[in-house]
Amino acid sequence: MNSPKINIKPFGAHSVLIEWPNEVSEIILEKILHFERFLTKEVFTDKAWELVPSYNSLLIINRTKQLDFQKLSSDIHKWYIQLKESPKPDRYLWRLPVSYDLEFGLDLEEVANQLHKTKEEIIAMHTGATYTVFGIGFLPGFMYLGGIDKELELPRKATPRPKVIKGAVGIAGKQAGIYPQESPGGWNIIGNCAVPIFDATKENPCFVSVGDKIEFYRISKAEHDLRKIEAEVGIYKPEKIKIDA
Amino acid sequence: MLKILKAGFYTTIQDAGRFDYRNKGVPVSGVMDEISVFKINSLLENEESAAVLEITMTGPTLIFEKETYIALGGAKMSATLNNLPIQNYKVYTIEKGDILSFGKLEKGFRSYLAVKGGFTSEEVLGSRSFYQPITKYNRLTDNDAVSFSVQQDFQPKISEIKVDSFLNESVLEVNKAPEFDILTDKQLEEIFSRTFTVAHENNRMAYQLSETIQPHTVSMLTSATIPGTVQLTPAGKLIVLMKDGQTTGGYPRAVQLTDKAICILAQKKGGDSVSFKLV
């Protein structure tokens, strides 16, 4: 199979950026993650290296050394061309419980009005899709989710809120996401996820990785409160399903 | 223990940074001015990653409850030890009960206090650097205490260094960042010929610059950013990401500050001037 073309760009003295075609595509994301696994395992094994994938790019950082861009760039091209098919790693579909109670869904009515739908229809569309994690950034554990129902696309709010609560479930443009912590935010808030996405006390602080899938299912406010307590005392485990490669 | 009698404007614990979690959206954090910290940790013969206090604009008043050795570096803040003036980049012996305080900000913006062996506060995800909500607090407050281990009979190989200070420098050397090639001639000319003013919106996450350059309508997919990345917003504002800056962004990345330029900028405050030079 022909691999999509890559473009390598300098990014300061300690990093280079590998870019794939400028599109949101699962095929490209798979290729990036495949190349990232190869590089992490075979080439950039020293602790000084860090790799950050996102949508159509992969950043390679060496925090101690100054990089020789020309040399590294030609090596990367060579490694990419020689990249062999390899078994895919375990990938997971995470099913996350969301309460769409109006106490949480601050913009749910407004979103329904704007899209000429009922609130029930909005919730059905939001829970009906399977999302792909294209990137994690902006805040620790903030996932950029692609795969939103086309009919749910609407612009972000004209004026961002100075404060959005932890767990707020938002939509904006072609993206869906969850605020993993309290933060200012401009997305339309339609519910709240009871499962903490980021927990700094855990060795792996964020159970989700780029390339994983996410689905939302609806729970009541009462169930949300219960899940939240379970999560706080550490007995709630997010529901995961292994995806067959 | 080091007890914080008065916390000052913004005093935090920082080390070399929190690495290996950028793919989960965790900023690296760590000291803003690595050059100054490297020097004082070297004087005390500490590990490069030893945690220090980062002291911003207005310094704290501190009392040492155990003996140790200290060195100060970075901004000049009229520091005194038991009311006697002390200088940067010199090792001082500390006795139990000694009081370190800071006065007027003379030059720079961030001062650093290192103790022999480094501060031994709690590590979260491999680092002691404050960054809320990864760490419980975002800064030290009055009556907090910070731990360190007692060090006796330290004979520094070098007790004082003359430092070629960059506190007066204002030229930020930069390399190309990924969207450099899509900048217009006008934008390039503006970036490299103008003098920019540090806006009052400046903190450990980002430094905004007041002046605007030619706006743009480039839209791009979210992609990784690092400390020192200069983003260009659609309105033509330049935003320099710093140590607590977000790990991804959606604005074009115009240029990338060198390691030294990050240190130079970290010592600037609102109203100061800077300019860019491509190297």
Interface residues (C-beta under 8 A of the other chain):
Chain A: K9 P10 F11 G12 A13 H14 S15 L17 E19 N22 V24 K47 E50 L51 V52 P53 S54 Y55 N56 S57 L59 I61 R63 F134 G135 I136 G137 F138 L139 P140 G141 F142 Y144 P180 Q181 F198 A200 T201 P205 C206 S209 V210
Chain B: G17 F19 D20 Y21 R22 N23 K24 G25 V26 P27 V124 L125 P133 I134 T135 N175 K176 A177 P178 D181 M220 L221 T222 S223 A224 I226 G228 T229 Q246 T247 T248 G249 R253 Q256 L257 T258 D259
